[in-house]
Amino acid sequence: MQDFKMNDSLAPAMPKSWKVETKPHKFCPGCGHGIILKCLGEVIDELGIQDQMVFGCDIGCSLLSWDFFNVDTVQTHHGRTNPVIIGMKRANPELIVVGYMGDGGGYAIGSQHLFNAACRNEKITVILCNNCNYGMTGGQMAPTTLPGMKTETSPYGRDPIETGYPTKGPEMVAAVAPEGAYVARGTTANVRQLKGFIKKALENQMAGNGISFVECLAGCPTNWRTNAKQTWEFIEKDQANAFKVGELRVPEVKEG
Amino acid sequence: MAEVSLQGEQRVFMTGNEVVAWAAIAAKVDIMYGYPITPQNEIMHYWTRLAPKYGKKFLQTEDEISAGFTTIGGVLSGRKAFTATAGPGNVLMQESANMAEMMRIPIVYVIQQRGGPSTATVIYSQQETTLTCFGGNGEGHRAVYSTANHQELFDYTIKAFNTAWTYRFPTFILGDGYQAKMREPLTIYDPEEKGMKLVAPEVILGDTTPGKKSVNIRNTYNTEEELYEVVMKLQKDWEAMAEKIVEWDARGCEDADFVIVSHGVVSRAALAAYDQLRAAGKKVGVFRPITIRPFPEMQLREAIKGAKKVLVAESSYGQLLKMVQNALYGETVELVPFLKPGVGITSEEIIEEYSKL
């Protein structure tokens, strides 16, 4: 086990699968990515799969996780993480593959890949960070931007008449995926629950059941221009009201 | 009809697309990913028929973007993987080809050119020459073999996997709709039975040896200087590869005052014209780049040394011509373009062009 005391102060507990050399990580203060990746790291440790998996990350803020884990990792192109990890899994079904992306990568530029991966019930695990905007490029409107929410490309607030309503990713995946799929939406405001969802999403892939998809509601205080209190209020109230947290699909329990 | 087999050498009569599928089996390819587009479809048709018999796999994806990136995934996991496409599909696949250039991923693409721009025709052209050599936001760090007949489709498809896995640059077979759809006799074989070496794939990601050091790979860089180092290293490695893999065919150029330059299936018309003109006592030569990327620049300069005129014949409007001009910069030989975008070229037409000059 690691030392908790560093320079006589209490150091945060780090998952064993995290790459210590690249910490502290590069996400903004208050960003949700670190929380999601900590959940994932702890799950990797608990399942003991660090040497059996490949982690793929997208473009956008998620690319900052390219050297986050002591796990084989490929940083791909914007929206193309799902096809890359699908290609790996198809070629070598022994691998446990995880795709990590934002709402833009999963629901906009790569939406055809997510939709078809769900239809084909690809034996992959997809973890998607939903922070209601494009973070890396400076806070533009995303498929998940809430009605009325101000972003760089909806400066007067998102108008659903012009630009539609927020994309409900897990609902879409749950609607089209065959039996065996695991679909959930967690939130960085409930870490214990989120970690449980991510664990089930990996176990479901390991059991060979089908696609496993977890959307994670997360904060982006830099682009939201919110302080800590406002950030958590947005995550816990606005996001949670717009996006229902919970499990949408769990595989049927096989008899015998 | 007798069962086709790779045991021993076998004389067969096949379409080019069928040849590619057999060549991939012969090259011990593990998996193909693909999306339908004419005129390459039968590569997938034959592959999906052969695959279960040889323990191979196939995935039909949602589009060519996905076909390119799933193939990258297959390669990363240490398998020999390829995809095939044409025209607008080739445009979409350039995104994955770029990632393969940056990350040195040994992916193989088979391109059966169709008419362009846009959807154009499903028949034939050579308008994907520039795209296949230089597509994307990079420097064209790749290998492109332009085949002319079915024997070459078989031989060079096998070779493409060796080139890719030896030098770790994306490698293309550049065919066309004529080669794809026409039937021709050729000899198929198991390359290893003939003593040819097949370069074995290696696991790039997903080595599951317990306690192994993890590998993290990326294509994003933070600073200009960092990127400059990366691209210059790519360039250096590409140049080192170029001199080893460059291939060309030159005939009768030593004493020729007229040299016909062409690539791919057009070079067959050029060869037929050459035979007829030589039989008539004309001092004619032919030059054909087999690798159009890297382009055999020095070899072309050598071939046209004594020539007064060089006819550049292609089924596109100047894509080969630009490569020839680039190679012959500083030479004073007259270049005569014979450009027929999206249309086939016959030996009669080339002889007519010769007669005009």
Interface residues (C-beta under 8 A of the other chain):
Chain A: K19 Q50 D51 Q52 M53 V54 I59 L63 W66 D67 F69 N70 V71 D72 T73 V74 Q75 T76 H77 R80 P83 V84 I85 I86 G87 M88 K89 R90 A91 N92 E94 L95 Q112 H113 F115 N116
Chain B: D30 I31 Y33 K57 L59 T61 E62 D63 I65 S66 G68 F69 T70 T71 I72 G73 G74 V75 L76 S77 G78 R79 A81 E95 S96 M99 M103 L205 G206 D207 T208 T209 P210 G211 K212 S214 V215 N216 I217 R218 N219 T220
